[in-house]
Amino acid sequence: MLKSYAAVYKQGHLNWLDDVPSHYDNVQVIVTFMETPQKIQENQKQRVLQQAWGCVKQTKSIEQIDFDIAQMRSEWDRE
């Protein structure tokens, strides 16, 4: 079974980010290099912004809020 561990490769050494593989010693590994953390963060920012686009309603002006409140109050007065 394959087991994955997160690490940063720096100057010929793996620095573990999460769990440290304690019972593996002298085994073959496959190393996959990911994008640099800076690039990953930029991609995450863009993805979050794209997902959020259109989710936020346009804000109302103070005048519009006052108008809505006045309209609700007039409806309550009629009841």
C-alpha positions in Angstrom: 0.0 0.0 0.0 1.2 3.5 -0.8 1.4 6.0 2.0 1.8 9.8 1.4 3.6 12.3 3.6 3.9 16.1 3.0 7.4 17.5 3.1 9.5 20.4 1.7 12.7 19.5 -0.1 15.4 21.9 0.8 19.2 21.5 0.2 19.0 17.7 -0.3 16.8 17.0 2.7 13.1 16.4 3.2 11.6 18.5 6.0 8.3 16.9 7.0 5.3 19.2 7.3 2.8 16.8 9.1 3.2 13.2 10.1 6.8 12.0 10.2 7.1 8.5 8.7 8.7 6.8 11.8 8.7 3.2 10.7 10.1 3.7 7.2 13.9 3.6 6.9 15.9 2.8 3.8 13.0 2.4 1.4 12.4 3.5 -2.1 10.3 6.7 -2.6 8.7 8.6 -5.4 9.0 12.3 -5.1 6.6 14.6 -6.9 7.5 18.3 -7.0 4.6 20.6 -6.6 4.4 24.3 -7.6 6.1 26.7 -5.3 4.1 27.7 -2.2 3.9 31.3 -3.5 2.4 30.1 -6.8 0.0 27.8 -4.9 -1.2 30.7 -2.8 -1.8 32.9 -5.8 -3.7 30.1 -7.5 -5.8 29.7 -4.4 -6.6 33.4 -4.2 -7.7 33.4 -7.8 -9.9 30.3 -7.3 -11.5 31.8 -4.2 -12.2 35.1 -5.9 -13.7 33.3 -8.9 -16.0 31.2 -6.7 -17.1 34.3 -4.7 -17.8 36.4 -7.8 -21.5 37.1 -7.9 -22.2 35.6 -4.5 -22.2 39.0 -2.7 -25.3 41.1 -3.2 -24.9 44.7 -4.2 -25.1 46.9 -1.1 -27.9 49.3 -0.6 -27.5 53.0 0.0 -28.6 54.6 3.2 -31.5 56.2 1.3 -32.7 52.8 0.0 -32.5 51.2 3.5 -34.5 54.2 4.9 -37.0 53.8 2.1 -37.4 50.0 2.8 -37.9 50.6 6.5 -40.4 53.3 6.0 -42.3 51.0 3.6 -42.3 48.2 6.2 -43.6 50.6 8.9 -46.4 51.8 6.7 -47.4 48.2 6.1 -47.4 47.5 9.8 -49.5 50.7 10.5 -52.2 49.4 8.1 -52.5 46.1 10.0 
